[in-house]
Structures are given as C-alpha cells and as structure tokens.
Amino acid sequence: MPTSAPDPTISAPMIGKILFLVTEDWYFCSHRLPVARAARDAGLEVVVATRVNAHGDRIEAEGFRLIPIKMVRSGRNPWRELRTLTELIALYRRERPDIVHQVAMKPVLYGSIAARLARVPATVNALAGLGYVFASRGASPLRPAIRIVLRAVLGATRGRVVVQNSDDARALAELGLPPAQVTVIRGSGVDLERFRPTPPPAGEVVVSMVSRMLWDKGVGELVEAARTLKRAHPGVRVQLVGPPDPENPASIAEETLRGWHAEGIVAWLSGSEDVARIWSESHIAVLPSYREGLPKALLEAAACGRPIVATDVPGCREIVRHRESGLLVAPRDARALSEAIAELAVHESLRERMGRRGRELVEQDFSEARVAQETMALYRELIATGPSAPATRPRKAGEASPS
C-alpha cells in the first residue's frame, strides 16, 4: 500500500522570533520550557521576558535570550501598573517579535494591549485556567469588569486564545469570542521518562497534595477531611507539598500551615524540586480545587501510576475519569472528600487499577511531545498567515524583525 509523502509544512524550519511573556521565571521553567525548546529546535529565535528570581541561569543555558521585567502578579498600585504596561509596549516595539506567547491572566491582558499598540503580527494568549477571579467567592465583585475587559482585549487581538479544557473554551464563547479564535491544548505536557510508575511504598497510606497553598485549591477542605481520616483511619497520612503564594489573594498564611503541621493533622512540606520522588513515596494524589486549567501535578501523579481524588470541576475532570483513573467529588465538600480518600485507602486493588488507567490516559493524550506538537502547529499557522510572512528572512540572534 503506497504511503503519502511527508507534509513539508511540518518539518520545514520556521523563520522568525517568538517572545514568551510570563510573570515568574520558575513558572516558565516548570510549565513552558518544553514548548520553548520545541520552538528553538524548529528554528525560531526564543526570547523570554519574565521576572527573574532563581532560574535565570537555567533559562539562558537553554540558549534563550532572557529579558528581566518587573511585572508583579498582584500589583494594584495604578502608577506601577501603568509603568508595567509602558514597559511592555517599549519591549514589544524594540524586539518586534513575530509572535508573542503570553501566559496567564495579567500577561494576557497587559500584553495584548501592548501587542496591539506595538503592532505585533500575532499573539498566543494562554490562559492556564480562569484563575482567582473566576474561582473565588471573594473575587465575585471583579468578575463583570474582568469579563468586559477580556472580551474587549482578546476580541481585538490577532491570534489565538489557548485554554486547557473544554469548560474554559465554552466560558470564552459565552464572552463572545469566536470559536475559531480559541484553541484547546490540554495542559503543559508530562515528561513520560521522568514520571514513571513505581511500586508504592509499604506501610501507612500516604495521601499527597502537590500545589501552592491556596484556599482556592481546597486546602481547607482537605485539612478538615484529614481530621476525620485521622480518627477513622489512623493508618492514613495526609501531606501538603508546596509553598504559600503571598502574591495571590487566596494564599494561606505560613503560620496556619505550621500550626496544622504541629497539631499533627497534616504534614506540611514547603516544597520539593523532586516531584517524581514525592509521587513514588505516595499512594494517592489529591486536589480538591475549586477550578483549574489542567493541573500539572495531577498529570504527573497519573503518569506515576497513582490514583487521584479530585473535585468535579473544570480542569480536574480532564484527567480524572470517575471510577476509572480516580474519584471525583463535589467541591467544598470535606465529608465527600474524606470518604473518597478512605475508599481508596482501604482497597489496594482499586488503587492499582486506577493507577494503571491514569498512566494510559497520560500516554495517550498528555505527553510533552504531544503538547509541543500541537503548539508548533499553531505557531506555523500564525507565521504562515501573518502580514509579514512573505517578507521574512533568516535573522541573526538578537536582530530585530524588519518593520
């Protein structure tokens, strides 16, 4: 049977410059590094604009050009916010990228305005979940204004809005964005070699939540569930793995986390660079969040063959198929959460079956290679249809795009 010739648009090098706008260097490294590598390997010059803390050397070691910026995620001082926007406009005018890939709500909003004023040919606006404003009860007064701004800014930008689940795609359609402008790319991808199934440890059943310590992640409900489990199932240990996030309004105070730990309700580990080790030492993954994009921690847990207990909310149900790869419970329901954890804790065969299914799902749909491939296809489409496409030529690193 004859085979079709390879599509030259897939293998041909891309010519141009892509600029990633991300608020934090650690987030770029944890969630966007594989896509940036794929863009570099496809021929694009890669520039990363981010607030530099501890990961600048790692970014530059990849061959990317690093531009430190001062954007603060939780900034509310109007003069500082205006300076941030002015800084982005100047940055985009100076760099003249062919594509800007803007990640998370604030970079999307500010970056889209800057891109329009600087006449950037195309944007990729990645909303990794609709965030605090859409998930938190405390943020409800802000939602109408944010919806208006999102609709106005995104609707006026040439490019695509990328979301991680179909629920968020429908939410943007309700804002009035044309379906053709919204692309679903599910998550940031998982390194299937680094995150592999391992035999669970002997002894007590360890239940781990790997996340920033935010109320909106359901930490309070998990602590309440842990109190119940401690009485009914003393062989179950719940641990929280991750730091607070003082720039997020929903952050949990470190004193509160230390208090829970001292009381013996849960164990709190402020963070770990070796997340694969955390899952190898755990039996069950849990995330009782109020809303997600597509949580990387759950994808990594599933890749390691661990069953999951999560809330039945956007993002979580993309990876947790109820009674296949884990159990879904209603959000903000500590009792249902404790019952689901207890069910998995006492049934080893159920944990094993769900863990195998979770690994299968990640291999099928959530690998780093698949996410990178889908994103590169989007870049190629935008470059091919951009206003400067016919005039593009190879450029030396650091050289600005032609006007």
MOURTA-V50739 format. One record per helix or strand of 2 or more residues. SS is the DSSP state (a for helix, b for strand). FROM is the first residue (numbers start at 1). TO is the last residue. If there is no record, write none. Layout:
# MOURTA-V50739
{{SS & FROM & TO} {SS & FROM & TO}}
This chain:
# MOURTA-V50739
{{a & 8 & 11} {b & 17 & 24} {a & 25 & 41} {b & 45 & 51} {a & 56 & 61} {b & 65 & 68} {a & 78 & 95} {b & 99 & 103} {a & 105 & 117} {b & 122 & 127} {a & 131 & 135} {a & 137 & 155} {b & 159 & 163} {a & 166 & 175} {a & 179 & 181} {b & 182 & 184} {b & 205 & 210} {b & 213 & 214} {a & 215 & 217} {a & 219 & 232} {b & 236 & 241} {a & 254 & 263} {b & 267 & 269} {a & 275 & 280} {b & 284 & 287} {a & 296 & 303} {b & 307 & 311} {a & 316 & 319} {b & 326 & 329} {a & 334 & 346} {a & 348 & 365} {a & 368 & 385} {a & 389 & 391}}
